[in-house]
Amino acid sequence: MRKTKPKVILISPKGPLYRYQGGIFGKGLRYMPQTFPTLAALVPEDVEIELVCLDEGIQIIDPETIEADLVGMTVITGSAPRAYELSAVFRRRGIPVVMGGPHITLAPEDAAPHADSIVLGWAEITWPQLLRDWLRDDLQARYDLQPDHALNTPLPDRSVLPSKSYLTDAVFEATRGCVFKCDFCVSPAAWGRKVWQKPVAQVVEDIRRHGRKRIIFVDLNIIADRKYALELFHALTPLGIQWFGLATTTLVNDTELLDVCAKSGCTGLLMGLESIDPAILKGMHKTFNKPKNYALVVERLHMKGIALQGCFVFGQDGESPDVFEKTARFAVESGIDLPRFAISTPFPGTPLYQKLERENRLLHKDWSLYDAQHCVFQPQDMSPRELELGTERAWKQAYSIRNCFRRLRKTAAPLHIALITNYTYRYYAHHLDKYYTCDWGLARSMVPRIDTLQNKAPAETTAR
């Protein structure tokens, strides 16, 4: 017979860049994740459990001393090795483990041996079902996303995580998913080209209840559905808030939508620009981006008081070694408020991963290095090390003192915010090389390090 209130512990495992000690980012760039507040709110009233949420990004966790009746983990690809390591300890101690999250959805066959149960897709329906099954001693080996999945759910319970340990807990979502099919993107691979929407009234109520005037939307593309976006922006306008979110460059081509977006309180957007080469964008299936118009994108956003965090990715077939300097120079000259640079990463299940696997170009499957700052495949026109070093050079070039001030002269962000964020990214740019290793045993032992692989042919290094 079970105890009156069995203890369920939810864990967010640390990754190579985001962890409490030794990671490149401290509190300054970490906001409260939405997964655990959402899962906490979804626990049915008739399910009596003690729920504890632990985030290895803000604390140290010792799996040998944690007491629990059930452990659940949310897993991204970069944190999968740590999740598997934790799971091995819990299961050895007789504690069942459930895993969900993007990596589990993308690679269920990889995760299943490490868990008693896996959850694919979002858990609004399957999480309550899983808890009831577990309490009946009938835990299923796998729970799949239900066809009647919807986001009309209880408001998140942010009290399950310590708000003071994060930069902000004012994090919200209105939609999930994206309609585009970029070949490197996890979203269409995991959840299809569909957008789920919360009722606008529910989003507004969550913001009102929380009471903050500066908030973050974590939607992948908040303008994916124009009609919904207009309704949302009109509803946000009376709140008098300032918000940051994610959108595509198509926003600036819609005068009405851009105007309403700005009036609703938008002060900053992250956009995936990806490349300054139209041919590269075509290969990514992201032809709605027009590099010749990027400067116009920046100008129109700035006219509305919206700062741009523009993201570029390196390592595509057809890129030459001069792409790093060209891209960084373009980012500075076009006045992008905060340029970001990443290495193309073939996450499991994506078309990019499938292509590179077919071509025998994956260097290994050490998921801890699938973090967009390590090269995990054989590039077409350069070595893996050249790709890593070139990406570092782009960061350092864009965030040199001179180039920081060149961009600050054009920024749409308040000067003190722009100074802080530029300093933070400058620090990141000059410390990337110090965080190219992981500090837990499993990740070190899974495969050889990439610097020992880079001189071998792809056929010799593909994980078997």
C-alpha positions in Angstrom: 0.0 0.0 0.0 1.3 3.4 -0.9 1.9 6.3 1.5 -0.9 8.8 1.8 1.0 11.3 -0.3 3.7 9.7 -2.4 6.6 12.0 -3.4 7.1 12.9 -7.0 10.3 14.8 -7.9 10.7 16.5 -11.3 14.3 17.3 -12.4 15.7 19.4 -15.2 19.2 17.9 -15.7 22.1 20.2 -16.3 23.7 20.6 -19.7 27.2 21.6 -20.9 26.5 25.3 -20.9 23.6 25.6 -18.4 24.5 24.3 -15.0 24.8 25.6 -11.5 28.6 25.4 -11.2 31.1 25.6 -14.0 28.7 26.7 -16.8 29.4 29.7 -18.9 26.1 31.4 -17.9 25.2 32.4 -14.4 22.0 33.8 -13.2 22.3 36.7 -15.6 21.0 34.9 -18.7 18.7 32.3 -17.1 14.9 32.7 -16.9 12.5 30.4 -15.2 11.5 27.5 -17.5 7.8 26.9 -18.0 7.7 23.1 -18.0 7.5 22.5 -14.3 5.1 25.3 -13.5 2.9 23.9 -16.2 3.1 20.3 -15.1 2.5 21.4 -11.5 -0.7 23.1 -12.5 -1.8 20.0 -14.4 -1.8 17.6 -11.4 -5.5 16.7 -11.0 -7.2 17.6 -7.7 -8.0 13.9 -7.1 -4.3 13.0 -7.4 -2.7 13.5 -4.0 1.0 13.7 -4.3 3.9 15.8 -2.9 5.5 17.5 -5.9 9.1 18.8 -5.7 10.8 20.5 -8.7 14.6 20.6 -9.0 16.6 22.5 -11.6 20.3 21.6 -12.0 20.8 25.0 -13.6 20.4 26.6 -10.2 21.3 23.9 -7.7 23.4 20.8 -7.1 21.6 17.5 -7.1 22.9 14.3 -5.6 20.8 11.3 -6.8 22.1 9.1 -4.1 20.4 11.1 -1.4 17.2 12.1 -3.0 14.1 10.4 -1.6 11.3 9.9 -4.0 8.6 7.5 -5.1 8.7 8.6 -8.7 11.2 10.8 -10.6 10.3 12.7 -13.8 12.9 14.4 -16.0 12.5 16.9 -18.9 15.2 16.3 -21.4 16.7 18.3 -24.3 19.4 16.6 -26.5 22.3 18.4 -24.7 21.2 17.2 -21.3 20.4 13.6 -22.3 23.7 12.0 -21.0 23.2 13.6 -17.6 19.5 12.5 -17.6 20.6 8.9 -18.3 23.3 9.1 -15.7 20.8 10.3 -13.0 18.2 7.7 -14.1 20.7 4.9 -13.7 21.2 5.9 -10.1 17.5 6.3 -9.3 16.6 3.0 -10.9 19.4 1.2 -9.1 17.8 2.5 -5.9 14.4 1.1 -6.9 12.9 4.5 -7.9 11.0 4.5 -11.2 11.9 7.1 -13.7 9.8 8.9 -16.3 11.3 11.0 -19.1 9.8 13.6 -21.4 10.8 16.6 -23.4 12.1 17.4 -26.9 14.9 14.7 -27.0 12.5 12.0 -25.8 10.1 12.9 -28.5 12.7 13.1 -31.2 14.6 10.0 -30.2 12.4 7.7 -28.2 14.4 4.6 -29.1 17.5 6.3 -27.6 15.7 7.2 -24.4 13.5 4.1 -23.7 16.3 1.9 -22.3 17.0 4.6 -19.7 13.5 5.0 -18.3 10.6 3.1 -17.0 8.3 5.2 -19.0 8.7 7.9 -21.7 6.3 10.7 -22.7 6.3 11.8 -26.3 5.0 15.3 -27.2 3.4 17.7 -24.9 1.9 16.4 -21.6 -1.3 18.4 -21.0 -3.3 15.2 -21.4 -0.8 12.4 -20.8 0.7 13.8 -17.6 -2.5 13.5 -15.5 -3.1 10.1 -17.1 0.4 8.9 -16.3 0.1 10.0 -12.6 -3.2 8.1 -12.3 -1.7 5.0 -14.0 1.3 5.1 -11.7 -0.8 5.4 -8.5 -2.7 2.3 -9.7 0.6 0.5 -10.3 -0.2 0.5 -14.0 2.5 2.8 -15.4 2.7 2.4 -19.2 6.0 2.2 -21.0 5.1 5.0 -23.4 2.7 7.8 -23.6 2.1 9.5 -26.9 0.7 13.0 -27.8 -3.0 12.8 -28.0 -4.9 13.9 -31.1 -7.2 16.1 -29.0 -4.3 17.9 -27.4 -5.1 21.6 -26.5 -3.6 24.4 -24.5 -6.7 25.5 -22.7 -5.3 24.4 -19.4 -4.8 25.7 -15.8 -2.5 28.7 -15.4 1.1 27.8 -14.6 2.1 27.4 -10.9 5.4 29.3 -10.7 5.6 28.7 -7.0 7.2 25.3 -7.5 10.6 27.0 -8.4 12.5 29.6 -6.5 11.9 32.8 -8.4 14.9 34.6 -6.8 17.3 32.1 -8.5 16.3 33.3 -11.9 16.7 36.5 -13.8 13.0 36.6 -14.1 10.0 34.3 -13.6 7.8 36.5 -15.8 7.8 34.0 -18.6 4.7 33.3 -20.6 3.5 31.4 -23.7 0.6 32.0 -25.9 1.3 29.5 -28.7 3.4 26.4 -29.4 4.7 25.2 -32.7 5.6 26.7 -36.0 4.2 26.5 -39.5 7.6 26.5 -41.3 9.7 23.5 -42.1 13.3 24.6 -41.6 15.4 21.5 -42.0 17.5 22.0 -38.8 14.5 22.9 -36.5 13.3 20.6 -33.8 9.7 21.9 -33.8 8.4 20.4 -37.1 10.3 17.2 -36.6 8.9 16.7 -33.1 5.4 18.2 -33.3 4.7 18.8 -37.0 3.8 22.0 -38.8 1.0 23.0 -36.5 0.4 25.8 -34.1 -1.5 25.3 -30.8 -2.9 28.4 -29.2 -4.0 29.3 -25.7 -7.2 31.4 -25.4 -6.1 35.0 -25.5 -8.1 35.8 -22.3 -6.2 33.1 -20.5 -2.8 34.6 -21.5 -4.0 38.0 -20.4 -5.2 36.7 -17.1 -1.9 34.9 -16.4 0.0 38.2 -17.1 -2.4 40.2 -14.9 -2.2 37.7 -12.1 1.6 37.7 -12.2 1.8 41.5 -12.1 5.1 42.1 -13.8 5.5 44.9 -16.3 8.4 43.4 -18.2 7.8 39.9 -19.5 9.1 37.3 -21.9 7.1 35.2 -24.4 8.8 31.9 -25.2 6.6 31.1 -28.3 8.7 29.9 -31.2 7.0 32.2 -33.6 4.4 34.5 -31.9 3.1 35.7 -35.3 2.6 32.3 -36.8 -1.2 32.9 -37.0 -1.8 36.5 -38.1 -5.4 36.6 -36.9 -4.5 35.2 -33.4 -1.4 37.5 -33.2 -3.6 40.6 -33.9 -6.1 39.5 -31.2 -3.3 38.9 -28.7 -1.5 42.2 -29.4 -4.7 44.2 -29.1 -5.4 42.5 -25.8 -1.9 43.2 -24.5 -2.0 46.9 -25.3 -4.1 48.0 -22.3 -1.8 46.1 -19.9 1.0 48.7 -20.3 3.7 46.0 -20.3 7.0 45.6 -22.2 7.7 42.3 -23.7 10.4 40.3 -25.6 9.6 37.4 -27.8 10.4 35.4 -31.0 9.1 36.0 -34.5 10.1 35.7 -38.1 11.4 38.4 -40.5 8.0 38.3 -42.2 6.7 40.6 -39.5 8.2 43.7 -41.0 6.3 43.1 -44.3 3.0 43.5 -42.6 2.5 47.1 -41.6 -0.6 46.6 -39.6 0.8 43.7 -37.6 4.1 45.4 -36.9 2.3 48.5 -35.7 0.0 46.6 -33.4 2.9 44.5 -32.2 4.9 47.7 -31.2 1.8 49.3 -29.5 1.3 46.1 -27.5 4.6 46.7 -25.7 7.1 44.8 -27.8 10.6 46.1 -27.1 12.7 43.3 -28.5 12.5 40.2 -30.8 14.7 37.3 -31.5 14.7 36.4 -35.2 16.5 33.5 -36.9 18.3 35.2 -39.8 20.5 32.1 -40.2 22.6 33.2 -43.3 23.5 36.2 -45.5 23.5 33.8 -48.5 20.1 33.1 -50.3 21.5 29.8 -51.6 22.2 28.6 -48.1 18.8 29.7 -46.9 17.2 27.7 -49.8 19.1 24.6 -48.6 17.6 25.1 -45.2 14.1 25.5 -46.5 14.0 29.0 -45.1 13.5 31.1 -48.3 11.1 33.5 -46.6 14.3 35.1 -45.3 15.7 37.7 -47.7 19.3 38.7 -46.9 19.0 41.7 -49.2 16.3 43.0 -46.9 17.9 42.3 -43.5 19.0 45.9 -43.1 15.4 47.0 -43.8 14.2 44.5 -41.2 16.5 46.2 -38.6 15.5 49.7 -39.7 11.7 49.0 -39.6 12.0 47.4 -36.2 14.1 50.2 -34.8 11.5 52.8 -36.1 9.0 51.0 -33.9 11.4 50.9 -30.9 12.0 47.2 -31.2 15.5 45.9 -30.7 16.6 42.8 -32.7 18.5 39.8 -31.5 19.6 38.3 -34.8 20.7 34.7 -34.9 23.1 33.2 -37.5 24.2 29.6 -38.0 27.4 28.3 -39.6 28.3 25.0 -41.1 26.0 24.6 -44.0 27.1 22.9 -47.2 28.4 25.4 -49.6 29.9 27.8 -47.0 33.5 28.8 -47.4 35.9 29.8 -44.6 35.3 33.5 -45.1 31.7 33.2 -44.1 32.5 34.0 -40.4 34.1 37.4 -41.0 31.6 38.3 -43.7 28.6 37.5 -41.4 30.0 39.3 -38.3 30.8 42.4 -40.4 27.3 42.4 -41.9 25.7 42.1 -38.4 27.7 45.1 -37.2 27.1 47.2 -40.3 23.4 46.5 -40.4 23.0 47.6 -36.8 21.7 44.3 -35.3 21.3 45.1 -31.6 22.5 41.7 -30.4 24.0 39.3 -33.0 24.2 35.6 -32.1 26.2 32.9 -33.8 25.8 29.1 -33.6 27.1 26.0 -35.2 24.6 24.0 -37.3 23.5 21.1 -35.1 21.8 18.0 -36.5 19.3 17.2 -33.7 17.9 13.7 -33.8 14.8 13.3 -36.0 15.3 16.5 -38.0 15.8 16.4 -41.8 19.3 17.7 -41.3 20.2 14.8 -39.0 18.7 12.3 -41.4 20.7 13.8 -44.3 24.0 13.8 -42.5 23.4 10.3 -41.2 22.7 9.0 -44.7 25.9 10.7 -45.9 27.9 9.1 -43.0 29.0 12.5 -41.8 28.0 12.4 -38.2 31.2 12.4 -36.1 29.5 10.9 -33.0 26.3 10.7 -31.0 27.6 12.2 -27.7 24.4 14.2 -27.1 26.2 16.4 -24.5 28.0 18.1 -27.4 24.8 18.7 -29.4 24.6 22.3 -28.0 25.0 24.5 -31.1 28.6 25.4 -30.1 30.3 22.2 -30.9 30.8 20.7 -34.4 29.3 17.2 -34.3 29.4 16.4 -38.0 31.9 16.6 -40.9 31.3 19.9 -42.7 31.5 19.9 -46.5 34.1 22.7 -47.1 36.1 22.9 -43.9 37.3 20.8 -40.9 35.2 20.5 -37.7 37.9 22.5 -35.9 37.8 25.3 -38.5 34.1 25.6 -38.0 34.4 25.8 -34.2 37.2 28.4 -34.4 35.5 30.4 -37.1 32.3 30.6 -35.0 34.4 31.9 -32.1 36.0 34.5 -34.3 32.6 35.7 -35.4 31.6 36.2 -31.8 34.7 38.0 -30.9 34.6 40.2 -34.0 30.9 41.2 -33.5 31.6 41.9 -29.8 34.9 43.7 -30.0 34.9 47.0 -28.1 34.8 49.0 -31.3 32.0 47.0 -32.9 29.9 47.0 -29.7 30.0 50.8 -29.7 29.2 50.9 -33.4 26.1 48.9 -32.8 25.2 50.8 -29.6 25.0 54.0 -31.6 22.1 52.5 -33.6 20.4 50.4 -30.9 16.7 50.6 -30.2 17.2 49.3 -26.7 17.6 51.6 -23.7 21.3 52.4 -23.4 21.8 50.8 -20.0 20.1 47.5 -21.2 22.2 47.6 -24.4 25.4 48.1 -22.4 24.6 45.2 -20.0 23.6 42.7 -22.7 26.6 43.6 -24.9 29.0 43.2 -22.0 27.4 39.8 -21.2 27.7 38.5 -24.8 31.2 39.9 -25.0 32.1 37.8 -22.0 30.5 34.8 -23.6 32.5 35.4 -26.8 35.8 35.4 -25.0 35.1 32.4 -22.8 33.6 29.8 -25.2 36.8 27.8 -25.4 36.7 27.2 -21.6 33.4 25.5 -21.7 34.0 22.9 -24.4 34.0 20.0 -21.9 31.5 18.5 -19.6 32.0 17.8 -16.0 30.2 14.5 -15.6 31.6 11.1 -16.2 29.2 9.6 -18.6 29.6 12.3 -21.2 33.4 12.0 -21.1 33.3 8.2 -21.5 30.7 7.9 -24.3 32.9 8.7 -27.3 36.3 10.2 -28.1 36.5 14.0 -27.9 36.0 15.9 -31.2 39.6 17.1 -31.4 40.7 13.5 -31.7 38.2 12.9 -34.5 38.6 15.8 -36.7 41.4 14.4 -38.8 39.7 11.1 -39.5 37.4 10.4 -42.4 33.6 10.5 -41.6 33.3 6.8 -42.2 35.7 6.1 -39.4 34.1 8.3 -36.9 30.4 7.7 -37.3 28.9 6.2 -34.1 27.8 2.6 -34.5 
